[in-house]
Amino acid sequence: MVRKDVVIAVVVRAGKVLICKRRANDSFGGYWEFPGGKREANETAEQCLVRELQEELELQVTPTRAFAPIEHDYPSIQVRLLPYHCGCEDAEPKAIACEQFAWVWPHQLRQYRFPEANAELIELIAASLMT
C-alpha cells in the first residue's frame, strides 16, 4: 500500500478548535475531522493547508507550528497525518466541502467521532490547549 500524506489544520480561535463533519457519501462519512487534505506534488505542507482551507471553507489560515507527524494504517490505506497549529482570520468558515463545521473547546473533542488516526492528536490538543 502507498502511504498518503494528509496535511491537517488545528485551527484555533478564542480558545476553540475548528472541526468539520464529513459528508455521508465520503470515506468516513459522518465522522468529524480537522480540516485539510492531501498534499499535491511540489507543494509544501503549509501551502497545502492554505489552499485546502480556502477551497473547502473559504477560510484564510496561517500555519504557526507543526505537531509531530502521525502514521496510521487502515485496512485499505496508510496515512501520514501532518498536523499544524493554525491561526485564522475572523471571518466565519463556509461549509463548502463538508456537511457542517463547529468550533469546540479542546476537551470536547473527545465527544465527537473521528477516524482512528486522530486519537493521539486529539489527546495532544486537549492537553496542550487546556494549559
C-alpha positions as CSV (number, residue, x, y, z in Angstrom):
1,M,0.0,0.0,0.0
2,V,1.1,3.5,-0.7
3,R,1.3,6.0,2.2
4,K,-0.7,9.2,1.7
5,D,0.4,12.4,3.3
6,V,-2.6,14.3,4.7
7,V,-2.0,17.8,6.0
8,I,-4.4,18.9,8.7
9,A,-5.1,22.2,10.4
10,V,-5.7,22.6,14.1
11,V,-7.4,26.0,13.7
12,V,-7.8,27.8,17.0
13,R,-9.8,30.9,17.6
14,A,-10.7,32.3,21.0
15,G,-9.6,29.0,22.6
16,K,-11.9,26.9,20.4
17,V,-10.9,24.4,17.7
18,L,-12.5,24.1,14.3
19,I,-13.8,20.7,13.3
20,C,-15.7,19.6,10.2
21,K,-18.2,16.8,9.7
22,R,-17.6,14.7,6.6
23,R,-20.4,14.3,4.1
24,A,-22.3,11.0,4.3
25,N,-21.1,9.7,0.9
26,D,-17.4,10.4,1.6
27,S,-15.0,7.9,3.1
28,F,-15.5,8.1,6.9
29,G,-18.9,9.7,6.1
30,G,-20.5,11.3,9.2
31,Y,-17.2,11.3,11.1
32,W,-15.7,14.6,12.3
33,E,-12.2,15.7,11.2
34,F,-9.8,18.5,11.3
35,P,-9.9,20.4,8.0
36,G,-7.1,19.8,5.5
37,G,-6.3,17.5,2.7
38,K,-3.8,15.6,0.5
39,R,-0.7,17.4,-0.4
40,E,0.0,17.9,-4.1
41,A,3.3,17.3,-5.8
42,N,5.7,20.3,-5.4
43,E,3.6,21.8,-2.6
44,T,4.8,22.4,1.0
45,A,2.6,21.3,3.9
46,E,2.0,25.0,4.7
47,Q,0.9,25.8,1.1
48,C,-1.4,22.7,1.2
49,L,-3.1,24.0,4.3
50,V,-3.7,27.5,2.9
51,R,-5.0,26.0,-0.4
52,E,-7.2,23.4,1.2
53,L,-8.9,25.6,3.8
54,Q,-9.5,28.3,1.2
55,E,-11.1,25.7,-1.2
56,E,-13.1,23.8,1.4
57,L,-14.1,26.5,3.9
58,E,-13.2,29.9,2.3
59,L,-11.1,30.4,5.3
60,Q,-7.7,32.1,5.3
61,V,-5.3,30.4,7.8
62,T,-1.7,30.9,8.9
63,P,0.2,27.8,10.0
64,T,2.2,28.7,13.1
65,R,3.8,25.4,14.2
66,A,3.9,21.7,13.3
67,F,2.9,18.9,15.6
68,A,4.7,15.6,15.2
69,P,3.6,13.5,12.2
70,I,1.2,10.6,13.0
71,E,1.3,7.4,10.9
72,H,-1.7,5.1,10.9
73,D,-2.5,2.0,8.8
74,Y,-6.1,1.4,7.9
75,P,-7.1,-1.8,6.1
76,S,-7.2,-0.1,2.7
77,I,-4.8,2.9,3.1
78,Q,-1.8,4.0,5.0
79,V,-1.8,7.7,6.1
80,R,0.7,10.1,7.5
81,L,-1.1,13.0,9.2
82,L,0.9,16.2,9.2
83,P,-0.9,18.4,11.7
84,Y,-0.3,22.1,12.1
85,H,-1.5,24.6,14.7
86,C,-3.0,27.5,12.7
87,G,-4.4,30.9,13.4
88,C,-7.1,32.3,11.2
89,E,-8.9,35.5,10.2
90,D,-12.1,36.5,11.9
91,A,-14.3,35.5,9.0
92,E,-16.7,32.6,9.7
93,P,-16.0,29.5,7.6
94,K,-18.4,28.2,5.0
95,A,-19.3,24.5,4.8
96,I,-18.4,24.1,1.1
97,A,-16.7,20.6,1.2
98,C,-18.2,19.3,4.5
99,E,-21.7,18.7,5.9
100,Q,-21.1,21.2,8.8
101,F,-18.5,22.7,11.0
102,A,-18.2,23.5,14.6
103,W,-16.0,25.5,17.0
104,V,-15.5,23.3,20.1
105,W,-13.5,23.6,23.3
106,P,-10.4,21.3,23.2
107,H,-11.7,19.0,26.0
108,Q,-15.0,18.5,23.9
109,L,-13.1,16.9,21.0
110,R,-13.3,13.5,22.8
111,Q,-17.1,13.7,22.4
112,Y,-17.0,13.6,18.6
113,R,-16.4,10.6,16.4
114,F,-13.1,11.0,14.5
115,P,-11.3,8.5,12.3
116,E,-8.9,6.3,14.4
117,A,-5.7,8.1,13.1
118,N,-6.8,11.3,15.0
119,A,-6.9,9.7,18.5
120,E,-3.3,10.6,19.5
121,L,-3.7,14.2,18.1
122,I,-7.0,14.8,20.0
123,E,-5.3,13.9,23.3
124,L,-2.4,16.1,22.4
125,I,-4.6,19.1,21.6
126,A,-6.8,18.6,24.7
127,A,-3.6,18.6,26.8
128,S,-1.7,21.4,25.2
129,L,-4.5,23.8,24.7
130,M,-6.0,23.4,28.1
131,T,-2.8,24.5,29.9
